[in-house]
Amino acid sequence: MLKKGRIFIAIVVIAILGWIEFSNYTAWPNALAVPETRRRVYHFLYLAAIAAVGYWGLAKQPMRWLKQIWLLFYTSSFLLILGANFLFAKFGWFGKDLLNSLSDYRTFICTPLPFFVLYAVAISIKRLDTSSLNKA
């Protein structure tokens, strides 16, 4: 049985964190009031907080692979965004188009949608396992 209370709380907290991050540090004109370096730091802090909340929401789930997928997804996303920004700042690699695409990607993963999709996959797999046991 999936622990629905933790899942629901995690979805709500991720939505609140994503809304705060988007409204204060992504959406114009509010983002213009924050210096660019500070805004980038806040983006990464919110991304780390969302990853931690998602991990907390999945920590007590009986399917251990859920939190592993969650950590893999957010760790790789964090490293991808950080690496691309570092290479652009240090060596001028990549263009603004790639950074804009990564910004859109970051905006997407700061929403509850990836968490909800992972939860929906878990429910589907749980139902398939249950129906397989009932047939046997």
For each residue, the residues with C-beta under 8 A, 3 or more apart:
1: 62
2: 7 61 62 63 119 122 123 126
3: 6 7 60 61
4: 7 8
5: 8 9
6: 3 9 10 56 57 58 59 60 61
7: 2 3 4 10 11 57 58 119
8: 4 5 11 12
9: 5 6 12 13 57
10: 6 7 13 14 53 54 56 57 58 115
11: 7 8 14 15 57 112 115 116 119
12: 8 9 15 16
13: 9 10 16 17 53
14: 10 11 17 18 50 53 54 111 112 115
15: 11 12 18 19 111 112
16: 12 13 19 20
17: 13 14 20 21 46 49 50 53 110
18: 14 15 21 22 46 50 110 111 112
19: 15 16 22 23
20: 16 17 23 24 46
21: 17 18 24 25 26 42 43 46 110
22: 18 19 25 26 27 107 110
23: 19 20 26 27 30
24: 20 21 27 30 31 34 42
25: 21 22 30 31 34 39 42 43 46
26: 21 22 23 31 43 103 107
27: 22 23 24 30 31
28: 31 32
29: 32 33
30: 23 24 25 27 33 34
31: 24 25 26 27 28 34 39
32: 28 29
33: 29 30
34: 24 25 30 31 38 39 42
35: 38 39
36: 39 40
37: 40 41
38: 34 35 41 42
39: 25 31 34 35 36 42 43
40: 36 37 43 44 85
41: 37 38 44 45
42: 21 24 25 34 38 39 45 46
43: 21 25 26 39 40 46 47 106
44: 40 41 47 48 78 81 82
45: 41 42 48 49
46: 17 18 20 21 25 42 43 49 50 110
47: 43 44 50 51 74 77 78 81 106 109 110
48: 44 45 51 52 78
49: 17 45 46 52 53
50: 14 17 18 46 47 53 54 74 109 110
51: 47 48 54 55 70 71 74 75 78
52: 48 49 55 56
53: 10 13 14 17 49 50 56 57
54: 10 14 50 51 57 58 70 74 114 115
55: 51 52 58 59 67 70 71
56: 6 10 52 53 59
57: 6 7 9 10 11 53 54 115
58: 6 7 10 54 55 61 66 67 70 118
59: 6 55 56 67
60: 3 6
61: 2 3 6 58 64 66 67 122
62: 1 2
63: 2 66 122 125 126
64: 61 67 68
65: 68 69
66: 58 61 63 69 70 118 122
67: 55 58 59 61 64 70 71
68: 64 65 71 72
69: 65 66 72 73 118
70: 51 54 55 58 66 67 73 74 115 118
71: 51 55 67 68 74 75
72: 68 69 75 76
73: 69 70 76 77 109 114
74: 47 50 51 54 70 71 77 78 109
75: 51 71 72 78 79
76: 72 73 79 80
77: 47 73 74 80 81 105 106 109
78: 44 47 48 51 74 75 81 82
79: 75 76 82 83
80: 76 77 83 84 102
81: 44 47 77 78 84 85 102 105 106
82: 44 78 79 85 86
83: 79 80 86 87
84: 80 81 87 88 94 98 99 102
85: 40 81 82 88 89 99 102
86: 82 83 89 90
87: 83 84 90 91 93 94
88: 84 85 91 92 93 94 98 99
89: 85 86
90: 86 87
91: 87 88
92: 88
93: 87 88
94: 84 87 88 98 99
95: 98 99
96: 99 100
97: 100 101
98: 84 88 94 95 101 102
99: 84 85 88 94 95 96 102 103
100: 96 97 103 104
101: 97 98 104 105
102: 80 81 84 85 98 99 105 106
103: 26 99 100 106 107
104: 100 101 107 108
105: 77 81 101 102 108 109
106: 43 47 77 81 102 103 109 110
107: 22 26 103 104 110 111
108: 104 105 111 113 114
109: 47 50 73 74 77 105 106 114
110: 17 18 21 22 46 47 50 106 107
111: 14 15 18 107 108 114
112: 11 14 15 18 115 116
113: 108 116 117
114: 54 73 108 109 111 117 118
115: 10 11 14 54 57 70 112 118 119
116: 11 112 113 119 120
117: 113 114 120 121
118: 58 66 69 70 114 115 121 122
119: 2 7 11 115 116 122 123
120: 116 117 123 124
121: 117 118 124 125
122: 2 61 63 66 118 119 125 126
123: 2 119 120 126 127
124: 120 121 127 128
125: 63 121 122 128 129
126: 2 63 122 123 129 130
127: 123 124 130 131
128: 124 125 131 132
129: 125 126 132 133
130: 126 127 133 134
131: 127 128 134 135
132: 128 129 135 136
133: 129 130 136
134: 130 131
135: 131 132
136: 132 133
